[in-house]
């Protein structure tokens, strides 16, 4: 009997020791989950090439204007070009920090309360920003820049009252912001700073008439020092089917 028990114990794989018999975390947002882990590290690419005329206009607008609004459908490169420009200006020493923000709004379904700290709760919403940043800087350097505060990723709910000086601010998915939220974000702009607001008014996850992006863009378009760049279905740089589907949906 003792031999049989010893054999079965030897056949079983050794189990990880958990102090106090702590439960195994089943949620993918458990302790140790990192949005930067798994990215291949790569060297910084200094230049990016626009794929069409509207992308070229967007890059020029972000260089020449302190405030730029990039309005257009998904897949046109709005977020990526904004973050690439921000990283480029950081590398050139033209700014001291990069501040990225986007609303924590779910796309049509409610997943309920997420476990963990505030940072862990926000990670799923901010993953697209991490992806673009990691592609431009590499995973190791991105971790270092976030650790020392050079790159800050903040929720919109905590932006009120701040003055953002000497930095490049990117507000992503602004179609999920109300008029009041975008107005608050615009007034955060400080000295020697640039701000880019991106969004697609046709893909808002708010109730009809709540999103303020279209109204804000229409009002600001008349100001000379503000650029409003409107991209179209023809500027989509994802799979060719994306552009075809957007034209009929």
N, C-alpha and C positions, 0 to 999 in steps of 0.2 A: 504494500500500500504506500509505504514511504517512498519506494523507488518510483512508482507511478506518479506521485505528486511532484517529485523532484523533476521528472521528465517533462510534465506539463508546464511546470514553472519555467524550465529552460526554454521551452518552445515559445512561450509568450515573449513579445518584445519588451524591453525594459521601458517602464513608464517614467515620464518626467516628474521629478519631485516638485511638489507644490506645497509650500508652507501652509499649514492650517487647512489642508484639503480645499484650497480655493477653487471655485468653478472655472471651467475652461471658457474663455470669451468666445462666443459664437458670432457676434456681430462684426462685420468687416471694419467697423470703426473702432475696434478695440485698441487697447494700449499698444503702442508701438507702430501703429499705422502711420505711414508717412507718404504724402503725395509726391515727394521728390524721389523716393526710393524706386528703383527699377528703371529709371531713366539712364540711358547710355550717356556717359560723359563725353563732351566734345569741346573743341576749341571754339572761341568766339568768332563769328563771321561778321566782319566789319560792314559789309555792304549787302543790301538786298535789292532785288530788281523788281520793279512793278510789272505786273503781267498785262496791264491794259492802261488806257488813258486815264480812267477815273482813279485807279490806284496811284498813278503818277501824280494826279492832281491832289490826292489826299496826302501823299508824302510831302509835296511842296507846301501844302497848306499848314501842315504840322510844323514845318521848319520856319514858316514866315509869319504865323499868327499865334498869339498867346492863347487863344481859345479856338478849338476846332470841333465841329460836330460832324461825325461820320454816320450818315443815315443810309441804310440799305439792307437788302435781304441777307439771309444766312449764307456763309461760304464766300463772301466777297473779300475777306481778309481784313476786315475793320480792326478787330482786336489784335491780330498778329502784327499788323503794320504799326499800330499805336505802341505796342510794347517794344517792338524792334526799334522804333524811333526813340523811345524813352531810354532803352539800354544803350543805344548809340550815343545819345547826349550825355549819359552818365560816364561812358568810357572816355569821352572827349573832355570831361571836366566842366561842362557847361551847367550842370545841375549837381546838387549834393545828394538828393534822394529821389526815389521813385515811390509814389503812393498809388496803389491800385485798390479799387473798390467796386463792388457790384451788389445789387439787392439780393437778399436771401429769400427768393421766391421760387417755389417749386413749379415745375412745368405740368400743370394740369392734374396732379395727384398729390395727396397729402400723406407723407410718410410718418407723420406723428412726431413725437419728441425723440431727438437723438441723444444717446448717452455721451458722457464725457464733459470736458471743459468747454468754454465758449469757443476756443480755437478749434477743438475737435468737432464741434457741431457745425462750424462754418466750412470745414475742409471740402465737403462734397460740392458746395456751391462755388467754391473758389478754384476747383480743379482745372478748369480751362485756362485760368491765369497762370497757374503753376506750369502747365504744359508749355505755354508759349514762352514763359521765362526760362524754363529749363532748356528749351530748344535754342535760345539765344545765348545763354551763359554757361550751360553745362550744370549738371546736378551738384557737384561739389562746391563750385563757386556760388551757386544760388543759395545753398545752405549757409555759407559764410556771410553773404550779403544780407540775408534775412536775420541772421543771428546778431549782426552788429547794427541793425536798424537802417541800413542803407536802402533796402527794399522793404516797404511796409504794405501788407495786404490787410485792409480794414473794412469792416462792414459799414454800410451807409448809415446805420442807426447810431454810430458813434462818431460821426463826422461833424455834428453841430458844435459850434463854438470854436472850431480850430481855424488857424490862419496858416496856410501852406506856402511858406517862402522857400525859394531856391530849390524847387522840386518839379518833377514831371508827374502830373496827376492823370490817371486814366480811369474813367467811370464807364464800366462795361455793362451791357444789357440794360441800358437806361430806359428802354421801353417798359420796364417793370417798375419804374419810379413814377410817383405822382408829380403833378406840377409843382407843389410845394417842396417836395424832396429835391427836384432838380434845381429849383431856385436857391435852396439852401446850399447845395453843392457848388453852384456857380459862384456864390459869394464867399467861398473858402479860398478862392484864388488870391495868392499873396504876391510879394515882390519877386521878380526874376523867376517866375514860375510859368509853366505851360500846362494847359488842361485839354484833354481830348475826351469827348463824350461819344460813345458808340451805341448803336441800337437799331432795331428793326421794328417800326411801329406796327407792322402787320403780324408780328409774333408776340404780342404782349400776353402775359398770363394774368393780367388784372381784369376786372370787370369792364365792360364796354364804357368808354368815356372817362375812365379813371386815369389812364396813362397820360402824362404831360409832355412826352417827348415831341410829338408833332407840333403842338402849340408853341412850345419853347423854340423849336427850330425855325418855325415860321416868323416868330417875333424877332429873333436874333439875326435872321438873314439880312435884315435891312442895315445892320451896323457894319461899318467899313472894316474895323479891326477884327472881326469875327468871321471865320470861314465855315460855311455849311456845305459839305461835299455829299452829294447824293449819288449813291451807286445803284446799279440796276441788275436785273437778272443776267444781262450779258457779261457782267463783271465777275460772275461766280467762278472760283478757281478750284472747286471740289470736283467730284465725279460729274461728267457731262450730263448725267441724268438729273442732277440736282437743278440745274438751270432749266431743263425741259419741264420738270415737274412744277417748278415755281411759276412757270408761264401759264399753266392750266389750273393750278389749285387756287 
